[in-house]
Every structure is written in structure tokens, then in C-alpha cells.
Amino acid sequence: MPRFAAFVLVLVLAPVAAAQESAAQVPAWFTEHVEYLVADGGTWITDNSAYKNDDEPYDAYELVWTHGIGKRSAIGVMRAITDGKRSGKLWEFRLFWHPGDKTATLEQFHWYGIYGIGTIQSIDATHHRSEQRFYQPDGSVRVMAHDWTTDSNRQHTTVTQILEGDTWKSNRTYVWMRSEPPPAGG
């Protein structure tokens, strides 16, 4: 084999070998969680009637998850539903395995300019917890956590916020149900 051909072969195969080694380092729980979120169209809906008010007039929320590149991450979009109509995007999410930090990382982007980042931990096969810092447009920061337990078609989520003195306070609970995907273009 000519030296040039051998060099090209090494350049082509080296990234493949590195990707295979990296895939082996991603824990099974994370891969399984991504597959769980995107399964059956990746659409989840929760009732918002307990929290509906003048500032939040929504009947429900819809969260749609799809695979990210290489099916190694997930991309989510949250919309509100009022009178059966979907809003524009409220939140965009990116869930991925951070190879440097070796953590499941969750980023959130709100239409108003809020940015959230944090990690997800697997407590056990049906219980996960995320802790994130949310940076507000005014420069303030809120620390929040989401605890969720899952079964095949339901996620029970409790949202807590850290207050002064490192005290956690639960402020919302939702039950997300697996649903039919939204109509094309919806």
C-alpha cells in the first residue's frame, strides 16, 4: 500500500475509533433516558390548570423531544396550549453527554432571554434529578431542580427552587403524559 493511502486510511479511521471509545464511556442510563424521551414521537403533554393565572393563561404545556445528531443527544421544544391551539416556542432544550465533564448536561433557552444550564443525575432506573442555574436577562440567577419519576407513558415532575439560606422549596408538580405527535407544521 502506498504511504499516502495508508496516511489517508489512518486519518479516516482515527475519528471513528475515537467515537467508538467515546460511545463506550456514555453510561447506559443516559442513552436509555434519551431513547425514553424521544420514543413514540417524543411528545409529552401536561395539564397547567393548577397554575393558570393572568401571567400564565395556558391550559397545558407540550414538550416534544427529537434525537440530536447521531442519536446521542436530545433536542426539546416546549409550547403552551390554550383553547386547543399551540403557541410559538417558549423553551428550547438541549440534552447531551458532556465528554469532558462526564456529566449529563441540560441547557435551556427561553424566548425571553433566560438561559439555564445544569446536570442530570440518575437516582435509579425510574428517578432522575436535574439541578440548573437560570440566568435572567436582568443579571439575577435562580437555582432550580426538577425531580422526575417515570413509567412507560408518564413522567411525574416536581420543580423546586433554592431560596436564601440554601433552603429548597417545592413550587410545582406536573404529570407529563406521552401523547400523539403534533400535526406537521404545528
Backbone as CSV, one residue per row, in Angstrom:
resi,resn,N_x,N_y,N_z,CA_x,CA_y,CA_z,C_x,C_y,C_z
1,MET,0.849,-1.169,0.000,0.000,0.000,0.000,0.898,1.237,0.000
2,PRO,0.630,2.189,-0.878,1.428,3.410,-0.905,1.303,4.160,0.431
3,ARG,2.373,4.884,0.788,2.389,5.603,2.062,1.250,6.605,2.152
4,PHE,0.917,7.274,1.062,-0.165,8.261,1.077,-1.507,7.599,1.413
5,ALA,-1.776,6.450,0.811,-3.037,5.735,1.063,-3.120,5.301,2.525
6,ALA,-2.015,4.840,3.098,-2.012,4.423,4.497,-2.282,5.625,5.404
7,PHE,-1.732,6.784,5.069,-1.940,8.002,5.841,-3.406,8.422,5.801
8,VAL,-4.017,8.371,4.625,-5.425,8.724,4.477,-6.285,7.752,5.275
9,LEU,-5.969,6.473,5.243,-6.721,5.474,5.973,-6.673,5.754,7.471
10,VAL,-5.513,6.138,7.995,-5.379,6.466,9.409,-6.221,7.706,9.728
11,LEU,-6.208,8.712,8.874,-7.000,9.918,9.112,-8.493,9.614,9.132
12,VAL,-8.944,8.689,8.314,-10.355,8.335,8.257,-10.747,7.471,9.446
13,LEU,-9.941,6.512,9.823,-10.293,5.574,10.879,-10.066,6.120,12.286
14,ALA,-9.136,7.035,12.474,-8.857,7.555,13.808,-10.088,8.207,14.443
15,PRO,-10.837,9.087,13.741,-12.039,9.654,14.363,-13.103,8.587,14.653
16,VAL,-13.209,7.570,13.816,-14.180,6.504,14.049,-13.827,5.756,15.323
17,ALA,-12.559,5.411,15.500,-12.131,4.704,16.700,-12.351,5.571,17.933
18,ALA,-12.045,6.857,17.840,-12.253,7.762,18.974,-13.743,7.860,19.307
19,ALA,-14.610,7.918,18.311,-16.058,7.986,18.543,-16.558,6.703,19.195
20,GLN,-16.048,5.549,18.773,-16.458,4.285,19.383,-16.025,4.217,20.837
21,GLU,-14.804,4.673,21.121,-14.326,4.685,22.505,-15.165,5.638,23.342
22,SER,-15.512,6.820,22.787,-16.330,7.788,23.497,-17.717,7.230,23.776
23,ALA,-18.307,6.512,22.805,-19.637,5.932,22.991,-19.633,4.943,24.143
24,ALA,-18.555,4.233,24.313,-18.464,3.255,25.389,-18.429,3.947,26.759
25,GLN,-18.030,5.226,26.809,-17.930,5.943,28.069,-19.242,6.600,28.488
26,VAL,-20.223,6.677,27.601,-21.523,7.244,27.935,-22.296,6.176,28.711
27,PRO,-22.763,6.505,29.912,-23.461,5.482,30.698,-24.767,5.038,30.053
28,ALA,-25.105,3.805,30.264,-26.315,3.230,29.671,-27.561,3.995,30.107
29,TRP,-27.612,4.461,31.360,-28.818,5.150,31.829,-29.090,6.392,30.993
30,PHE,-28.020,7.096,30.563,-28.222,8.308,29.779,-28.783,7.971,28.399
31,THR,-28.196,6.993,27.735,-28.674,6.570,26.419,-30.123,6.094,26.515
32,GLU,-30.430,5.329,27.551,-31.800,4.843,27.750,-32.763,5.996,27.999
33,HIS,-32.312,7.015,28.733,-33.172,8.164,29.015,-33.481,8.943,27.733
34,VAL,-32.488,9.144,26.901,-32.722,9.826,25.623,-33.740,9.045,24.795
35,GLU,-33.566,7.730,24.720,-34.497,6.894,23.951,-35.910,6.963,24.536
36,TYR,-36.006,6.999,25.846,-37.305,7.115,26.516,-38.000,8.422,26.132
37,LEU,-37.259,9.526,26.160,-37.855,10.830,25.848,-38.375,10.907,24.414
38,VAL,-37.631,10.374,23.461,-37.987,10.525,22.043,-38.915,9.433,21.519
39,ALA,-39.153,8.383,22.299,-39.958,7.245,21.836,-41.364,7.679,21.420
40,ASP,-41.919,6.972,20.454,-43.305,7.180,20.004,-43.593,8.623,19.610
41,GLY,-42.643,9.280,18.999,-42.828,10.665,18.546,-42.339,11.709,19.524
42,GLY,-41.962,11.289,20.753,-41.333,12.205,21.710,-42.214,13.314,22.241
43,THR,-43.535,13.172,22.162,-44.437,14.240,22.584,-45.010,13.957,23.965
44,TRP,-44.926,14.953,24.828,-45.408,14.863,26.204,-46.284,16.083,26.486
45,ILE,-47.428,15.869,27.146,-48.327,16.981,27.478,-48.670,16.911,28.953
46,THR,-48.740,18.090,29.592,-49.138,18.179,30.991,-50.193,19.259,31.173
47,ASP,-51.091,19.030,32.095,-52.143,19.976,32.446,-51.541,21.111,33.274
48,ASN,-51.961,22.346,33.000,-51.456,23.502,33.742,-52.554,24.193,34.544
49,SER,-53.726,23.584,34.662,-54.855,24.266,35.303,-54.553,24.688,36.743
50,ALA,-53.748,23.956,37.459,-53.431,24.313,38.851,-52.598,25.587,38.949
51,TYR,-51.950,25.985,37.869,-51.044,27.142,37.915,-51.479,28.269,36.974
52,LYS,-52.621,28.102,36.335,-53.123,29.081,35.376,-53.456,30.387,36.091
53,ASN,-52.991,31.521,35.528,-53.271,32.841,36.087,-53.135,33.874,34.973
54,ASP,-53.254,35.157,35.298,-53.188,36.210,34.276,-51.842,36.229,33.560
55,ASP,-50.756,35.920,34.276,-49.427,35.909,33.667,-49.138,34.602,32.939
56,GLU,-49.876,33.567,33.268,-49.659,32.245,32.686,-51.031,31.640,32.334
57,PRO,-51.640,32.124,31.253,-53.019,31.739,30.921,-53.152,30.416,30.171
58,TYR,-52.190,29.539,30.282,-52.138,28.326,29.465,-52.899,27.168,30.097
59,ASP,-53.609,26.421,29.256,-54.324,25.229,29.711,-53.358,24.076,29.958
60,ALA,-52.347,23.981,29.113,-51.418,22.853,29.170,-50.089,23.261,28.562
61,TYR,-49.096,22.396,28.753,-47.803,22.547,28.100,-47.530,21.299,27.280
62,GLU,-46.827,21.483,26.180,-46.418,20.373,25.316,-44.903,20.427,25.161
63,LEU,-44.270,19.297,25.332,-42.822,19.183,25.164,-42.572,18.089,24.140
64,VAL,-41.858,18.437,23.077,-41.560,17.478,22.012,-40.051,17.287,21.947
65,TRP,-39.614,16.022,22.099,-38.197,15.655,22.059,-37.894,14.918,20.764
66,THR,-36.763,15.244,20.150,-36.248,14.528,18.992,-34.787,14.194,19.252
67,HIS,-34.278,13.238,18.497,-32.856,12.912,18.615,-32.011,14.078,18.108
68,GLY,-30.883,14.261,18.761,-29.863,15.146,18.238,-28.990,14.358,17.267
69,ILE,-27.953,14.960,16.794,-27.059,14.356,15.807,-26.529,13.008,16.321
70,GLY,-26.563,12.014,15.471,-26.062,10.688,15.815,-26.879,9.954,16.865
71,LYS,-28.050,10.452,17.186,-28.914,9.865,18.225,-28.196,9.754,19.569
72,ARG,-27.283,10.703,19.825,-26.504,10.668,21.062,-26.883,11.818,22.001
73,SER,-27.911,12.562,21.611,-28.390,13.674,22.421,-29.873,13.849,22.105
74,ALA,-30.511,14.791,22.782,-31.924,15.070,22.512,-32.119,16.577,22.442
75,ILE,-33.032,16.972,21.566,-33.408,18.370,21.401,-34.889,18.468,21.734
76,GLY,-35.241,19.394,22.609,-36.635,19.545,23.012,-37.152,20.932,22.721
77,VAL,-38.457,21.019,22.489,-39.145,22.293,22.285,-40.410,22.269,23.134
78,MET,-40.612,23.326,23.942,-41.826,23.430,24.752,-42.695,24.554,24.216
79,ARG,-43.990,24.236,24.115,-45.001,25.212,23.716,-46.120,25.181,24.754
80,ALA,-46.922,26.226,24.765,-48.124,26.255,25.593,-49.312,25.895,24.706
81,ILE,-50.352,25.359,25.335,-51.591,25.057,24.624,-52.723,25.798,25.330
82,THR,-53.473,26.591,24.560,-54.617,27.331,25.073,-55.762,27.169,24.095
83,ASP,-56.898,26.743,24.598,-58.071,26.501,23.750,-57.733,25.607,22.560
84,GLY,-56.884,24.611,22.792,-56.525,23.654,21.747,-55.508,24.150,20.740
85,LYS,-55.026,25.386,20.888,-54.042,25.953,19.954,-52.670,26.019,20.600
86,ARG,-51.638,25.679,19.814,-50.255,25.706,20.297,-49.661,27.101,20.114
87,SER,-48.888,27.507,21.089,-48.161,28.779,20.998,-46.895,28.575,20.175
88,GLY,-46.170,29.655,19.991,-44.817,29.541,19.452,-43.938,28.903,20.519
89,LYS,-42.684,28.714,20.218,-41.760,28.095,21.169,-41.594,28.976,22.404
90,LEU,-41.723,28.348,23.566,-41.430,29.032,24.827,-40.007,28.722,25.282
91,TRP,-39.641,27.435,25.154,-38.319,26.969,25.567,-37.751,26.050,24.497
92,GLU,-36.441,26.083,24.359,-35.703,25.070,23.603,-34.741,24.412,24.576
93,PHE,-34.558,23.096,24.416,-33.708,22.315,25.314,-32.656,21.576,24.504
94,ARG,-31.547,21.355,25.130,-30.507,20.503,24.553,-29.983,19.621,25.677
95,LEU,-30.126,18.315,25.511,-29.678,17.331,26.488,-28.572,16.506,25.849
96,PHE,-27.394,16.465,26.482,-26.259,15.757,25.884,-25.306,15.274,26.967
97,TRP,-24.484,14.312,26.580,-23.430,13.832,27.464,-22.206,14.687,27.231
98,HIS,-21.736,15.356,28.285,-20.556,16.224,28.177,-19.327,15.340,28.350
99,PRO,-18.556,15.115,27.273,-17.436,14.176,27.360,-16.290,14.655,28.252
100,GLY,-16.121,15.962,28.395,-15.052,16.473,29.247,-15.404,16.382,30.720
101,ASP,-16.622,16.802,31.054,-17.071,16.777,32.450,-17.618,15.415,32.868
102,LYS,-17.912,14.581,31.872,-18.519,13.260,32.121,-19.822,13.401,32.906
103,THR,-20.685,14.308,32.414,-21.981,14.559,33.034,-23.058,14.633,31.957
104,ALA,-24.277,14.291,32.356,-25.442,14.540,31.505,-25.762,16.013,31.695
105,THR,-25.702,16.778,30.627,-25.856,18.224,30.694,-27.158,18.638,30.023
106,LEU,-27.875,19.550,30.669,-29.124,20.066,30.133,-29.016,21.577,30.022
107,GLU,-29.216,22.075,28.799,-29.274,23.511,28.554,-30.695,23.870,28.155
108,GLN,-31.158,25.042,28.601,-32.478,25.543,28.243,-32.351,26.990,27.792
109,PHE,-33.150,27.331,26.774,-33.154,28.683,26.228,-34.608,29.156,26.155
110,HIS,-34.928,30.241,26.829,-36.295,30.773,26.856,-36.404,31.916,25.854
111,TRP,-37.586,32.079,25.270,-37.779,33.130,24.272,-37.484,34.517,24.832
112,TYR,-37.623,34.698,26.141,-37.421,35.997,26.770,-35.952,36.302,27.059
113,GLY,-35.085,35.309,26.856,-33.664,35.533,27.073,-33.095,34.846,28.298
114,ILE,-33.852,34.020,28.951,-33.361,33.263,30.101,-32.539,32.084,29.584
115,TYR,-31.426,31.817,30.235,-30.573,30.677,29.886,-30.382,29.815,31.118
116,GLY,-30.662,28.512,30.970,-30.466,27.577,32.065,-29.455,26.517,31.686
117,ILE,-28.600,26.143,32.629,-27.631,25.075,32.396,-27.414,24.319,33.699
118,GLY,-27.265,23.012,33.564,-27.007,22.189,34.730,-26.831,20.746,34.324
119,THR,-26.908,19.872,35.303,-26.666,18.458,35.067,-27.869,17.630,35.488
120,ILE,-27.916,16.419,34.968,-28.925,15.445,35.350,-28.199,14.253,35.948
121,GLN,-28.731,13.750,37.033,-28.193,12.542,37.666,-29.272,11.471,37.681
122,SER,-28.856,10.238,37.525,-29.757,9.112,37.645,-29.742,8.659,39.095
123,ILE,-30.886,8.744,39.750,-31.007,8.267,41.123,-31.200,6.745,41.094
124,ASP,-32.099,6.296,40.227,-32.275,4.876,39.938,-32.957,4.773,38.569
125,ALA,-33.386,3.594,38.181,-33.907,3.381,36.822,-35.118,4.238,36.490
126,THR,-35.895,4.661,37.479,-37.097,5.448,37.195,-37.093,6.818,37.857
127,HIS,-35.978,7.243,38.424,-35.905,8.532,39.116,-34.643,9.271,38.676
128,HIS,-34.840,10.486,38.155,-33.734,11.346,37.734,-33.906,12.714,38.389
129,ARG,-32.791,13.428,38.514,-32.835,14.768,39.113,-31.904,15.693,38.333
130,SER,-32.450,16.858,37.974,-31.615,17.882,37.351,-31.486,19.054,38.319
131,GLU,-30.322,19.671,38.318,-30.104,20.917,39.049,-29.501,21.894,38.065
132,GLN,-30.130,23.082,37.963,-29.699,24.060,36.971,-29.659,25.463,37.550
133,ARG,-28.801,26.262,36.963,-28.739,27.695,37.249,-29.399,28.399,36.073
134,PHE,-30.357,29.274,36.372,-31.069,30.031,35.338,-30.641,31.489,35.415
135,TYR,-30.024,31.952,34.353,-29.521,33.321,34.262,-30.596,34.183,33.610
136,GLN,-31.077,35.188,34.365,-32.167,36.057,33.925,-31.604,37.242,33.128
137,PRO,-32.407,37.833,32.246,-31.939,38.999,31.483,-31.496,40.172,32.360
138,ASP,-32.027,40.283,33.584,-31.625,41.384,34.467,-30.329,41.092,35.222
139,GLY,-29.721,39.920,34.979,-28.465,39.565,35.623,-28.624,38.689,36.859
140,SER,-29.836,38.536,37.343,-30.048,37.688,38.515,-29.963,36.218,38.113
141,VAL,-29.778,35.369,39.121,-29.630,33.926,38.893,-30.561,33.191,39.851
142,ARG,-31.267,32.199,39.314,-32.101,31.324,40.142,-31.566,29.907,40.015
143,VAL,-31.568,29.176,41.118,-31.159,27.778,41.107,-32.407,26.939,41.299
144,MET,-32.620,26.014,40.364,-33.818,25.182,40.410,-33.448,23.725,40.181
145,ALA,-34.330,22.860,40.645,-34.163,21.424,40.430,-35.478,20.851,39.924
146,HIS,-35.362,19.791,39.163,-36.518,19.018,38.713,-36.253,17.571,39.111
147,ASP,-37.164,17.011,39.874,-37.112,15.589,40.196,-38.222,14.926,39.420
148,TRP,-37.888,13.877,38.696,-38.955,13.185,37.995,-38.809,11.692,38.104
149,THR,-39.988,11.071,38.230,-40.076,9.623,38.213,-40.863,9.244,36.972
150,THR,-40.538,8.103,36.422,-41.101,7.749,35.129,-41.680,6.340,35.114
151,ASP,-42.660,6.151,34.242,-43.068,4.826,33.824,-43.190,4.901,32.303
152,SER,-43.742,3.907,31.668,-43.681,3.849,30.205,-44.329,5.041,29.511
153,ASN,-45.396,5.593,30.064,-46.102,6.672,29.374,-46.362,7.894,30.236
154,ARG,-45.634,8.027,31.344,-45.907,9.133,32.252,-44.629,9.552,32.972
155,GLN,-44.502,10.865,33.171,-43.414,11.422,33.976,-44.038,12.303,35.052
156,HIS,-43.736,12.027,36.297,-44.209,12.842,37.413,-43.055,13.759,37.795
157,THR,-43.250,15.074,37.640,-42.169,16.034,37.840,-42.485,16.991,38.981
158,THR,-41.528,17.170,39.875,-41.630,18.170,40.938,-40.524,19.193,40.713
159,VAL,-40.920,20.453,40.688,-39.974,21.551,40.483,-39.722,22.209,41.834
160,THR,-38.455,22.390,42.183,-38.096,23.068,43.426,-37.121,24.194,43.113
161,GLN,-37.119,25.191,43.971,-36.229,26.333,43.807,-35.477,26.535,45.106
162,ILE,-34.203,26.899,44.986,-33.422,27.168,46.192,-33.665,28.617,46.610
163,LEU,-33.899,28.801,47.871,-34.160,30.122,48.422,-32.965,30.556,49.255
164,GLU,-33.075,31.728,49.870,-31.993,32.204,50.737,-31.721,31.178,51.833
165,GLY,-30.482,31.040,52.200,-30.102,30.105,53.248,-30.042,28.667,52.768
166,ASP,-29.924,28.483,51.452,-29.824,27.148,50.861,-31.010,26.248,51.193
167,THR,-32.191,26.823,51.318,-33.402,26.064,51.583,-34.117,25.806,50.258
168,TRP,-34.479,24.551,50.023,-35.208,24.190,48.806,-36.697,24.269,49.075
169,LYS,-37.455,24.843,48.120,-38.904,24.942,48.263,-39.564,24.412,46.994
170,SER,-40.442,23.423,47.161,-41.182,22.880,46.027,-42.212,23.909,45.591
171,ASN,-42.272,24.170,44.267,-43.258,25.152,43.832,-44.227,24.643,42.764
172,ARG,-43.970,23.496,42.157,-44.894,22.957,41.157,-44.713,21.451,41.029
173,THR,-45.808,20.799,40.677,-45.780,19.378,40.355,-46.595,19.178,39.082
174,TYR,-46.031,18.451,38.140,-46.716,18.167,36.881,-46.689,16.665,36.606
175,VAL,-47.697,16.187,35.894,-47.702,14.832,35.368,-47.727,14.957,33.847
176,TRP,-46.633,14.573,33.221,-46.493,14.633,31.768,-46.914,13.285,31.194
177,MET,-47.832,13.310,30.242,-48.326,12.087,29.607,-47.803,12.007,28.170
178,ARG,-47.344,10.808,27.798,-46.927,10.590,26.413,-48.152,10.785,25.523
179,SER,-48.004,11.526,24.426,-49.141,11.889,23.578,-48.806,11.685,22.111
180,GLU,-49.796,11.883,21.292,-49.585,11.829,19.843,-48.720,13.006,19.426
181,PRO,-47.857,12.814,18.440,-47.058,13.940,17.952,-47.955,15.047,17.402
182,PRO,-47.491,16.313,17.457,-48.291,17.415,16.904,-48.411,17.247,15.383
183,PRO,-49.436,17.875,14.796,-49.558,17.793,13.331,-48.362,18.444,12.653
184,ALA,-48.075,17.998,11.450,-46.946,18.563,10.681,-47.100,20.077,10.618
185,GLY,-45.999,20.768,10.895,-46.010,22.224,10.876,-46.600,22.828,12.125
186,GLY,-47.005,22.007,13.100,-47.688,22.505,14.302,-46.833,22.707,15.425
